[in-house]
């Protein structure tokens, strides 16, 4: 234990950086729980997507979306969700699955949808990276 304190004393910047990263990680996880967003694995998402009232919103850049996306997904830019228009407000009563490249930006997009009034929301855990990794189908149409 004495060596740990000696190491920390000799490497203040390294230890400070570690504590900062650890704090941000804890803060991110706490915020996810507070926001009450569902995170669904790709397998869990299939049942969600198969609901006739469900809509997949992919917030990936257009180039990434065109390389492959979930069947029937709709590409919307995350910036558009910050200031919703009449078309987006129509979507708030549907079941929405928000998807991005790796699952991180979808959380903030889902929070914007929640502010707009959407209540039945979920985020694809791991994003399209996990979806492809689990070998679920994608389309370029």
DSSP file (Angstrom, degrees, kcal/mol; ACC not computed):
  #  RESIDUE AA STRUCTURE BP1 BP2  ACC     N-H-->O    O-->H-N    N-H-->O    O-->H-N    TCO  KAPPA ALPHA  PHI   PSI    X-CA   Y-CA   Z-CA
    1    1 A X     >        0   0    0      0, 0.0     4,-1.6     0, 0.0     3,-0.2   0.000 360.0 360.0 360.0 -35.0    0.0    0.0    0.0
    2    2 A X  H  >  +     0   0    0      1,-0.2     4,-1.9     2,-0.2     5,-0.1   0.851 360.0  55.9 -62.4 -34.3    2.9    2.3    0.7
    3    3 A X  H  > S+     0   0    0      1,-0.2     4,-2.8     2,-0.2    -1,-0.2   0.842 101.9  56.4 -68.0 -33.3    4.1    1.8   -2.8
    4    4 A X  H  > S+     0   0    0     -3,-0.2     4,-2.6     2,-0.2    -1,-0.2   0.930 109.1  45.4 -63.7 -45.2    0.8    3.0   -4.2
    5    5 A X  H  X S+     0   0    0     -4,-1.6     4,-2.3     2,-0.2    -2,-0.2   0.873 112.9  51.0 -66.8 -36.5    1.1    6.3   -2.3
    6    6 A X  H  X S+     0   0    0     -4,-1.9     4,-1.8     2,-0.2    -2,-0.2   0.928 111.5  47.6 -65.4 -44.7    4.7    6.7   -3.4
    7    7 A X  H  X S+     0   0    0     -4,-2.8     4,-1.5     1,-0.2    -2,-0.2   0.936 112.3  49.5 -60.1 -47.3    3.7    6.1   -7.0
    8    8 A X  H  < S+     0   0    0     -4,-2.6    -1,-0.2     1,-0.2    -2,-0.2   0.889 110.5  50.8 -61.1 -39.9    0.8    8.6   -6.8
    9    9 A X  H  < S+     0   0    0     -4,-2.3     3,-0.4     1,-0.2    -1,-0.2   0.838 113.7  44.4 -66.8 -32.4    3.1   11.2   -5.2
   10   10 A X  H  < S+     0   0    0     -4,-1.8    -1,-0.2     1,-0.2    -2,-0.2   0.656 120.3  39.8 -85.8 -16.7    5.7   10.8   -8.0
   11   11 A X     X  +     0   0    0     -4,-1.5     4,-2.4    -3,-0.2     5,-0.3  -0.445  64.1 152.5-132.0  59.6    3.1   10.8  -10.8
   12   12 A X  H  > S+     0   0    0     -3,-0.4     4,-2.7     1,-0.2     5,-0.2   0.880  74.9  50.8 -59.7 -41.7    0.5   13.4   -9.9
   13   13 A X  H  > S+     0   0    0      2,-0.2     4,-2.3     1,-0.2    -1,-0.2   0.918 112.0  46.9 -65.9 -42.7   -0.4   14.2  -13.5
   14   14 A X  H  > S+     0   0    0      2,-0.2     4,-2.1     1,-0.2    -2,-0.2   0.924 115.3  44.9 -64.1 -46.1   -0.9   10.5  -14.4
   15   15 A X  H  X S+     0   0    0     -4,-2.4     4,-2.4     2,-0.2    -2,-0.2   0.894 112.5  52.2 -66.1 -40.4   -3.0    9.8  -11.3
   16   16 A X  H  X S+     0   0    0     -4,-2.7     4,-2.2    -5,-0.3    -2,-0.2   0.908 109.7  49.1 -62.3 -42.1   -5.0   13.0  -11.8
   17   17 A X  H  X S+     0   0    0     -4,-2.3     4,-2.5     2,-0.2     5,-0.2   0.902 110.5  50.9 -63.0 -41.9   -5.8   12.0  -15.4
   18   18 A X  H  X S+     0   0    0     -4,-2.1     4,-2.6     1,-0.2    -2,-0.2   0.918 110.9  48.1 -61.5 -44.2   -6.9    8.6  -14.3
   19   19 A X  H  X S+     0   0    0     -4,-2.4     4,-2.4     2,-0.2    -1,-0.2   0.886 111.7  50.8 -64.7 -38.8   -9.2   10.1  -11.6
   20   20 A X  H  X S+     0   0    0     -4,-2.2     4,-2.3     2,-0.2    -2,-0.2   0.929 112.2  45.7 -65.1 -45.2  -10.7   12.5  -14.2
   21   21 A X  H  X S+     0   0    0     -4,-2.5     4,-2.3     2,-0.2    -2,-0.2   0.917 113.4  49.9 -64.6 -42.8  -11.4    9.7  -16.7
   22   22 A X  H  X S+     0   0    0     -4,-2.6     4,-2.3    -5,-0.2    -1,-0.2   0.911 110.4  50.6 -61.5 -42.6  -12.9    7.5  -14.0
   23   23 A X  H  X S+     0   0    0     -4,-2.4     4,-2.6     1,-0.2    -2,-0.2   0.904 110.5  49.0 -62.0 -42.8  -15.1   10.4  -12.8
   24   24 A X  H  X S+     0   0    0     -4,-2.3     4,-2.5     2,-0.2    -1,-0.2   0.880 110.2  51.6 -65.6 -37.7  -16.3   11.1  -16.4
   25   25 A X  H  X S+     0   0    0     -4,-2.3     4,-2.1     2,-0.2    -2,-0.2   0.932 112.3  45.1 -63.9 -45.7  -17.1    7.4  -16.9
   26   26 A X  H  X S+     0   0    0     -4,-2.3     4,-2.4     1,-0.2    -2,-0.2   0.919 113.1  51.3 -63.4 -43.6  -19.1    7.3  -13.7
   27   27 A X  H  X S+     0   0    0     -4,-2.6     4,-2.5     1,-0.2    -2,-0.2   0.909 109.1  50.9 -60.9 -43.4  -20.9   10.5  -14.6
   28   28 A X  H  X S+     0   0    0     -4,-2.5     4,-2.0     1,-0.2    -1,-0.2   0.920 111.8  46.5 -61.1 -44.7  -21.8    9.2  -18.0
   29   29 A X  H  X S+     0   0    0     -4,-2.1     4,-1.8     1,-0.2    -1,-0.2   0.893 111.9  50.5 -67.1 -39.0  -23.3    6.0  -16.6
   30   30 A X  H  X S+     0   0    0     -4,-2.4     4,-2.5     1,-0.2    -1,-0.2   0.915 109.7  51.2 -63.7 -42.5  -25.2    7.9  -13.9
   31   31 A X  H  X S+     0   0    0     -4,-2.5     4,-2.4     1,-0.2    -1,-0.2   0.875 106.7  54.3 -64.4 -37.0  -26.7   10.3  -16.6
   32   32 A X  H  X>S+     0   0    0     -4,-2.0     5,-1.1     1,-0.2     4,-0.8   0.922 111.6  44.6 -61.0 -43.0  -27.8    7.3  -18.7
   33   33 A X  H  <5S+     0   0    0     -4,-1.8     3,-0.4     1,-0.2    -2,-0.2   0.897 112.7  51.1 -68.6 -40.1  -29.7    5.9  -15.7
   34   34 A X  H  <5S+     0   0    0     -4,-2.5    -2,-0.2     1,-0.2    -1,-0.2   0.891 107.1  53.6 -65.2 -39.8  -31.2    9.2  -14.8
   35   35 A X  H  <5S-     0   0    0     -4,-2.4    -1,-0.2    -5,-0.2    -2,-0.2   0.716 101.7-138.3 -69.9 -19.2  -32.4    9.8  -18.3
   36   36 A X  T  <5 +     0   0    0     -4,-0.8     2,-0.3    -3,-0.4    -3,-0.2   0.787  41.0 162.2  70.1  28.3  -34.2    6.5  -18.2
   37   37 A X      < -     0   0    0     -5,-1.1     2,-0.4    85,-0.0    -1,-0.2  -0.629  36.6-128.7 -83.5 137.7  -33.2    5.5  -21.8
   38   38 A X  E     -a  122   0A   0     83,-0.7    85,-2.6    -2,-0.3     2,-0.6  -0.672  16.1-156.9 -80.7 136.2  -33.5    1.9  -22.7
   39   39 A X  E     -a  123   0A   0     -2,-0.4     2,-0.4    83,-0.2    85,-0.2  -0.974  13.2-166.2-113.9 119.3  -30.4    0.4  -24.3
   40   40 A X  E     -a  124   0A   0     83,-2.8    85,-3.0    -2,-0.6     2,-0.0  -0.862  16.2-131.2-109.0 136.7  -31.1   -2.6  -26.4
   41   41 A X     >  -     0   0    0     -2,-0.4     4,-2.4    83,-0.2     5,-0.2  -0.331  38.9-100.0 -70.0 164.7  -28.7   -5.2  -27.8
   42   42 A X  H  > S+     0   0    0     83,-0.3     4,-1.2     1,-0.2    -1,-0.1   0.902 125.7  50.9 -55.5 -40.4  -29.0   -6.0  -31.4
   43   43 A X  H  > S+     0   0    0      1,-0.2     4,-0.7     2,-0.2     3,-0.4   0.915 112.2  45.8 -64.5 -41.8  -30.9   -9.2  -30.6
   44   44 A X  H  > S+     0   0    0      1,-0.2     4,-1.1     2,-0.2     3,-0.3   0.825 106.9  61.1 -68.2 -30.7  -33.3   -7.3  -28.3
   45   45 A X  H  X S+     0   0    0     -4,-2.4     4,-3.2     1,-0.2     5,-0.2   0.793  89.9  69.0 -67.6 -28.7  -33.7   -4.6  -31.0
   46   46 A X  H  X S+     0   0    0     -4,-1.2     4,-2.1    -3,-0.4    -1,-0.2   0.926 100.6  46.2 -58.9 -45.9  -35.1   -7.1  -33.5
   47   47 A X  H  < S+     0   0    0     -4,-0.7     4,-0.5    -3,-0.3    -1,-0.2   0.897 114.2  49.5 -62.6 -39.3  -38.4   -7.5  -31.5
   48   48 A X  H >< S+     0   0    0     -4,-1.1     3,-1.1     1,-0.2    -2,-0.2   0.930 112.0  47.6 -62.7 -47.3  -38.6   -3.7  -31.1
   49   49 A X  H 3< S+     0   0    0     -4,-3.2    -2,-0.2     1,-0.2    -1,-0.2   0.828 103.4  62.4 -65.9 -33.5  -38.0   -3.2  -34.8
   50   50 A X  T 3< S+     0   0    0     -4,-2.1     2,-0.3    -5,-0.2    -1,-0.2   0.612  77.0 104.9 -72.8 -10.7  -40.6   -5.8  -35.8
   51   51 A X  S X  S-     0   0    0     -3,-1.1     3,-2.0    -4,-0.5    44,-0.1  -0.560  76.1-134.4 -67.1 129.5  -43.4   -3.8  -34.1
   52   52 A X  T 3  S+     0   0    0     -2,-0.3    -1,-0.1     1,-0.3    -3,-0.0   0.739 104.7  53.3 -60.5 -22.2  -45.4   -2.2  -36.9
   53   53 A X  T 3  S+     0   0    0      2,-0.0    42,-1.2    41,-0.0    -1,-0.3   0.490  89.8 106.2 -90.0  -3.0  -45.4    1.1  -35.0
   54   54 A X  E <   -b   95   0A   0     -3,-2.0     2,-0.4    -5,-0.2    42,-0.2  -0.438  47.6-169.0 -82.3 151.0  -41.6    1.2  -34.6
   55   55 A X  E     -b   96   0A   0     40,-2.7    42,-2.4    -2,-0.1     2,-0.6  -0.997  15.0-142.2-138.6 132.7  -39.3    3.4  -36.5
   56   56 A X  E     -b   97   0A   0     16,-0.4    18,-2.9    -2,-0.4     2,-0.6  -0.855  14.5-163.2 -95.6 122.5  -35.5    3.2  -36.7
   57   57 A X  E     -bc  98  74A   0     40,-3.0    42,-3.0    -2,-0.6     2,-0.6  -0.930   2.2-165.1-108.5 114.1  -33.8    6.6  -36.7
   58   58 A X  E     -bc  99  75A   0     16,-2.7    18,-1.9    -2,-0.6    42,-0.2  -0.883   9.0-175.0-101.2 117.7  -30.2    6.4  -37.8
   59   59 A X        +     0   0    0     40,-3.0    19,-0.5    -2,-0.6    41,-0.2   0.202  41.3 126.8 -98.9  16.3  -28.3    9.6  -37.0
   60   60 A X  S    S-     0   0    0     39,-0.3    -2,-0.1     1,-0.1    16,-0.0  -0.293  74.5 -86.3 -65.8 155.2  -25.1    8.5  -38.8
   61   61 A X     >  -     0   0    0      1,-0.1     4,-2.6    16,-0.1     3,-0.4  -0.296  43.6-108.4 -57.7 152.8  -23.6   10.8  -41.4
   62   62 A X  H  > S+     0   0    0      1,-0.2     4,-2.6     2,-0.2     5,-0.2   0.863 118.7  54.7 -55.4 -41.0  -25.1   10.3  -44.8
   63   63 A X  H  > S+     0   0    0      1,-0.2     4,-0.9     2,-0.2    -1,-0.2   0.914 111.6  43.8 -61.5 -43.6  -22.0    8.7  -46.2
   64   64 A X  H >> S+     0   0    0     -3,-0.4     4,-0.7     2,-0.2     3,-0.5   0.901 112.5  53.0 -67.2 -40.9  -22.0    6.1  -43.4
   65   65 A X  H >< S+     0   0    0     -4,-2.6     3,-1.1     1,-0.2    -2,-0.2   0.906 107.1  52.1 -59.6 -42.6  -25.7    5.5  -43.8
   66   66 A X  H 3< S+     0   0    0     -4,-2.6    -1,-0.2     1,-0.3    -2,-0.2   0.720 100.3  62.7 -69.6 -20.9  -25.3    4.9  -47.5
   67   67 A X  H << S-     0   0    0     -4,-0.9    -1,-0.3    -3,-0.5    -2,-0.2   0.698 129.1 -42.6 -75.8 -18.7  -22.6    2.2  -46.8
   68   68 A X    <<  +     0   0    0     -3,-1.1    -1,-0.3    -4,-0.7     2,-0.3  -0.474  63.5 172.1 154.4 134.7  -25.2    0.2  -44.9
   69   69 A X  B     -E  139   0B   0     70,-2.2    70,-2.7    -2,-0.2    72,-0.1  -0.909  45.1 -70.7-148.2 171.4  -28.0    0.6  -42.4
   70   70 A X    >   -     0   0    0     -2,-0.3     3,-2.3    68,-0.2    68,-0.1  -0.450  67.2 -88.7 -67.7 141.0  -30.9   -1.3  -40.8
   71   71 A X  T 3  S+     0   0    0     66,-0.4    -1,-0.1     1,-0.3   -15,-0.1  -0.259 111.7   7.1 -54.8 133.4  -33.7   -2.2  -43.1
   72   72 A X  T 3  S+     0   0    0      1,-0.2   -16,-0.4    -3,-0.1    -1,-0.3   0.574  92.5 151.4  67.5  13.9  -36.3    0.6  -43.3
   73   73 A X    <   -     0   0    0     -3,-2.3     2,-0.5   -18,-0.1    -1,-0.2  -0.407  39.7-137.2 -71.4 152.5  -34.2    2.9  -41.1
   74   74 A X  E     -c   57   0A   0    -18,-2.9   -16,-2.7    -3,-0.1     2,-0.6  -0.953  10.7-136.1-114.5 127.1  -34.6    6.6  -41.6
   75   75 A X  E     +c   58   0A   0     -2,-0.5     2,-0.4   -18,-0.2   -16,-0.2  -0.735  31.9 165.1 -88.8 118.3  -31.5    8.8  -41.7
   76   76 A X        -     0   0    0    -18,-1.9     2,-0.2    -2,-0.6    -2,-0.0  -0.994  36.8-118.9-129.3 138.0  -31.9   12.0  -39.7
   77   77 A X    >>  -     0   0    0     -2,-0.4     3,-1.2     1,-0.1     4,-0.8  -0.551  19.4-129.0 -76.2 140.6  -29.0   14.3  -38.7
   78   78 A X  H >> S+     0   0    0    -19,-0.5     4,-0.8     1,-0.3     3,-0.7   0.830 107.6  61.7 -58.9 -33.8  -28.6   14.7  -35.0
   79   79 A X  H 3> S+     0   0    0      1,-0.2     4,-0.7     2,-0.2     3,-0.5   0.820  97.8  58.1 -64.0 -29.4  -28.5   18.5  -35.4
   80   80 A X  H <4 S+     0   0    0     -3,-1.2     3,-0.4     1,-0.2    -1,-0.2   0.800  99.5  58.3 -69.6 -27.8  -32.1   18.3  -36.8
   81   81 A X  H X< S+     0   0    0     -4,-0.8     3,-0.5    -3,-0.7    -1,-0.2   0.732  93.6  66.6 -74.8 -21.5  -33.3   16.7  -33.6
   82   82 A X  H 3< S+     0   0    0     -4,-0.8     2,-0.4    -3,-0.5    -1,-0.2   0.858 115.2  26.8 -67.5 -34.6  -32.1   19.6  -31.4
   83   83 A X  T 3< S-     0   0    0     -4,-0.7    -1,-0.3    -3,-0.4    -2,-0.0  -0.752  92.0-153.6-127.8  84.0  -34.7   21.9  -33.0
   84   84 A X    <   -     0   0    0     -3,-0.5     2,-0.2    -2,-0.4    -3,-0.1  -0.236   4.6-153.5 -66.0 143.6  -37.6   19.6  -34.1
   85   85 A X     >  -     0   0    0     -5,-0.1     4,-2.1     1,-0.0     3,-0.2  -0.425  39.7 -85.3-102.1-177.1  -39.8   20.6  -37.0
   86   86 A X  H  > S+     0   0    0      1,-0.2     4,-1.1     2,-0.2    -2,-0.1   0.855 126.9  55.3 -60.6 -36.5  -43.5   19.6  -37.6
   87   87 A X  H  4 S+     0   0    0      1,-0.2     4,-0.5     2,-0.2     3,-0.4   0.906 110.0  45.6 -64.3 -41.7  -42.4   16.4  -39.4
   88   88 A X  H >> S+     0   0    0      1,-0.2     3,-1.3    -3,-0.2     4,-0.5   0.865 105.1  60.6 -69.6 -36.1  -40.3   15.3  -36.4
   89   89 A X  H >< S+     0   0    0     -4,-2.1     3,-0.7     1,-0.3    -1,-0.2   0.787  97.0  61.4 -63.0 -26.1  -43.1   16.1  -33.9
   90   90 A X  G >< S+     0   0    0     -4,-1.1     3,-0.6    -3,-0.4    -1,-0.3   0.763  99.5  57.1 -68.4 -24.4  -45.3   13.6  -35.7
   91   91 A X  G X4 S+     0   0    0     -3,-1.3     3,-2.1    -4,-0.5    -1,-0.2   0.640  79.8  88.8 -81.3 -14.7  -42.8   10.9  -34.8
   92   92 A X  G << S+     0   0    0     -3,-0.7    27,-0.8    -4,-0.5    28,-0.4   0.712  84.6  53.8 -62.9 -21.4  -43.0   11.4  -31.0
   93   93 A X  G <  S+     0   0    0     -3,-0.6    -1,-0.3    -4,-0.2     2,-0.2   0.465  96.5  86.2 -91.5  -0.6  -45.9    9.0  -30.5
   94   94 A X  S <  S-     0   0    0     -3,-2.1     2,-0.6     1,-0.1    26,-0.4  -0.474  92.0 -96.4 -93.6 167.7  -44.2    6.1  -32.3
   95   95 A X  E     -b   54   0A   0    -42,-1.2   -40,-2.7    -2,-0.2     2,-0.5  -0.763  49.3-162.1 -80.5 119.0  -41.8    3.6  -30.9
   96   96 A X  E     -bd  55 121A   0     24,-2.7    26,-1.6    -2,-0.6     2,-0.5  -0.910  19.6-169.3-116.9 131.5  -38.3    4.9  -31.8
   97   97 A X  E     -bd  56 122A   0    -42,-2.4   -40,-3.0    -2,-0.5     2,-0.5  -0.977  17.2-152.5-113.2 118.3  -35.0    3.1  -31.9
   98   98 A X  E     -bd  57 123A   0     24,-2.9    26,-2.3    -2,-0.5     2,-0.4  -0.798  16.4-175.9 -97.6 130.5  -32.1    5.5  -32.2
   99   99 A X  E     +b   58   0A   0    -42,-3.0   -40,-3.0    -2,-0.5   -39,-0.3  -0.951  10.9 162.4-128.3 141.9  -29.0    4.2  -33.9
  100  100 A X        -     0   0    0     -2,-0.4    28,-2.5    24,-0.3    29,-0.2  -0.752  55.1 -79.2-139.2-168.6  -25.5    5.7  -34.6
  101  101 A X  S    S+     0   0    0     -2,-0.2    28,-2.4    26,-0.2    29,-0.2   0.936 120.2   0.5 -64.6 -48.1  -22.1    4.3  -35.5
  102  102 A X  S    S-     0   0    0     25,-0.2    24,-0.3    26,-0.2    25,-0.2   0.361 101.5-101.4-128.2   5.0  -21.1    3.1  -32.1
  103  103 A X  S    S+     0   0    0     23,-0.2     4,-0.4    22,-0.1    24,-0.1   0.367  96.2  97.1  96.0  -5.6  -23.9    3.9  -29.7
  104  104 A X  S >> S+     0   0    0      2,-0.2     3,-0.9     1,-0.1     4,-0.7   0.941  83.9  40.7 -85.1 -50.3  -22.5    7.0  -28.1
  105  105 A X  H 3> S+     0   0    0      1,-0.2     4,-1.9     2,-0.2     5,-0.2   0.728 103.5  70.6 -73.1 -19.6  -24.1    9.9  -30.0
  106  106 A X  H 3> S+     0   0    0      1,-0.2     4,-2.6     2,-0.2    -1,-0.2   0.812  91.1  61.0 -64.5 -28.8  -27.5    8.1  -30.1
  107  107 A X  H <> S+     0   0    0     -3,-0.9     4,-1.9    -4,-0.4    -1,-0.2   0.930 106.7  42.6 -66.1 -45.4  -27.8    8.7  -26.4
  108  108 A X  H  X S+     0   0    0     -4,-0.7     4,-1.8     2,-0.2    -1,-0.2   0.871 114.4  52.1 -69.6 -34.6  -27.8   12.5  -26.7
  109  109 A X  H  X S+     0   0    0     -4,-1.9     4,-2.0     2,-0.2    -2,-0.2   0.906 109.2  49.8 -65.1 -40.5  -30.0   12.3  -29.8
  110  110 A X  H  X S+     0   0    0     -4,-2.6     4,-2.3     1,-0.2    -2,-0.2   0.868 107.1  55.1 -65.7 -35.5  -32.5   10.2  -27.8
  111  111 A X  H  X S+     0   0    0     -4,-1.9     4,-2.0     2,-0.2    -1,-0.2   0.894 107.2  50.4 -63.6 -38.7  -32.4   12.8  -25.0
  112  112 A X  H  X S+     0   0    0     -4,-1.8     4,-1.4     2,-0.2    -2,-0.2   0.894 109.9  50.0 -64.8 -39.7  -33.3   15.4  -27.6
  113  113 A X  H  X>S+     0   0    0     -4,-2.0     5,-2.3     1,-0.2     4,-0.6   0.879 108.1  53.6 -65.3 -36.7  -36.2   13.3  -28.7
  114  114 A X  H ><5S+     0   0    0     -4,-2.3     3,-1.1     1,-0.2    -2,-0.2   0.911 106.9  51.4 -63.2 -42.3  -37.3   12.8  -25.1
  115  115 A X  H 3<5S+     0   0    0     -4,-2.0    -1,-0.2     1,-0.3    -2,-0.2   0.821 104.8  57.9 -62.7 -30.9  -37.3   16.7  -24.7
  116  116 A X  H 3<5S-     0   0    0     -4,-1.4    -1,-0.3    -5,-0.1    -2,-0.2   0.652 130.3 -95.3 -75.0 -15.3  -39.5   16.9  -27.8
  117  117 A X  T <<5S+     0   0    0     -3,-1.1     2,-0.2    -4,-0.6    -3,-0.2   0.386  75.7 142.8 118.3  -3.0  -42.1   14.6  -26.1
  118  118 A X      < +     0   0    0     -5,-2.3    -1,-0.3     1,-0.2   -25,-0.1  -0.525  17.0 171.7 -71.1 134.0  -41.2   11.1  -27.3
  119  119 A X        +     0   0    0    -27,-0.8     2,-1.3    -2,-0.2    -1,-0.2   0.699  60.8  68.7-115.1 -30.0  -41.6    8.6  -24.6
  120  120 A X  S    S+     0   0    0    -28,-0.4   -24,-2.7   -26,-0.4     2,-0.3  -0.639  74.2 146.0 -97.4  79.6  -41.2    5.2  -26.2
  121  121 A X  E     + d   0  96A   0     -2,-1.3   -83,-0.7   -26,-0.2     2,-0.3  -0.828  23.2 172.4-120.0 150.0  -37.5    5.4  -26.9
  122  122 A X  E     -ad  38  97A   0    -26,-1.6   -24,-2.9    -2,-0.3     2,-0.4  -0.978  19.9-140.5-149.3 158.6  -34.6    3.0  -27.1
  123  123 A X  E     -ad  39  98A   0    -85,-2.6   -83,-2.8    -2,-0.3     2,-0.8  -0.956  25.6-117.1-120.3 138.6  -30.9    3.2  -28.2
  124  124 A X  E >   -a   40   0A   0    -26,-2.3     3,-1.8    -2,-0.4     2,-0.3  -0.662  33.9-129.8 -76.4 113.2  -29.1    0.5  -30.0
  125  125 A X  T 3  S+     0   0    0    -85,-3.0   -83,-0.3    -2,-0.8   -22,-0.1  -0.477  91.2   9.1 -67.6 123.7  -26.3   -0.6  -27.7
  126  126 A X  T >> S-     0   0    0    -24,-0.3     4,-1.7    -2,-0.3     3,-0.5   0.355 104.4-132.4  86.1  -6.2  -23.0   -0.6  -29.5
  127  127 A X  H <>  -     0   0    0     -3,-1.8     4,-2.2     1,-0.2     3,-0.3  -0.064  57.9 -29.8  60.3-157.6  -24.6    1.0  -32.6
  128  128 A X  H 3> S+     0   0    0    -28,-2.5     4,-2.7     1,-0.2     5,-0.3   0.770 134.7  64.9 -67.1 -25.6  -24.1   -0.2  -36.1
  129  129 A X  H <> S+     0   0    0    -28,-2.4     4,-2.2    -3,-0.5    -1,-0.2   0.943 108.5  39.1 -60.5 -47.1  -20.7   -1.5  -35.2
  130  130 A X  H  X S+     0   0    0     -4,-1.7     4,-2.3    -3,-0.3    -2,-0.2   0.890 113.1  56.6 -69.8 -39.3  -22.2   -4.0  -32.8
  131  131 A X  H  <>S+     0   0    0     -4,-2.2     5,-2.2     1,-0.2    -2,-0.2   0.939 113.3  40.0 -56.4 -49.4  -25.1   -4.7  -35.2
  132  132 A X  H ><5S+     0   0    0     -4,-2.7     3,-1.8     1,-0.2    -1,-0.2   0.892 112.1  56.9 -67.7 -39.5  -22.7   -5.7  -38.0
  133  133 A X  H 3<5S+     0   0    0     -4,-2.2    -2,-0.2     1,-0.3    -1,-0.2   0.844 106.3  49.4 -60.7 -34.4  -20.4   -7.5  -35.5
  134  134 A X  T 3<5S-     0   0    0     -4,-2.3    -1,-0.3    -5,-0.1    -2,-0.2   0.370 118.0-118.5 -85.3   4.8  -23.4   -9.7  -34.5
  135  135 A X  T < 5 +     0   0    0     -3,-1.8     2,-0.2     1,-0.2    -3,-0.2   0.837  55.4 159.1  61.7  40.2  -24.0  -10.3  -38.2
  136  136 A X      < -     0   0    0     -5,-2.2    -1,-0.2     1,-0.1    -2,-0.0  -0.621  48.6 -88.6 -85.3 154.6  -27.4   -8.8  -38.4
  137  137 A X        -     0   0    0     -2,-0.2   -66,-0.4     1,-0.0     2,-0.3  -0.285  42.4-173.5 -70.7 146.9  -28.6   -7.7  -41.9
  138  138 A X        -     0   0    0    -68,-0.1     2,-0.3    -3,-0.1   -68,-0.2  -0.913   5.5-157.0-129.4 160.0  -27.9   -4.3  -43.4
  139  139 A X  B     -E   69   0B   0    -70,-2.7   -70,-2.2    -2,-0.3     0, 0.0  -0.931  18.9-156.3-133.9 158.3  -29.1   -2.7  -46.6
  140  140 A X              0   0    0     -2,-0.3   -72,-0.1   -72,-0.2   -70,-0.1   0.252 360.0 360.0-114.5   8.1  -27.8    0.0  -48.9
  141  141 A X              0   0    0    -72,-0.1    -1,-0.1     0, 0.0   -75,-0.1   0.439 360.0 360.0 -87.7 360.0  -31.3    0.8  -50.4
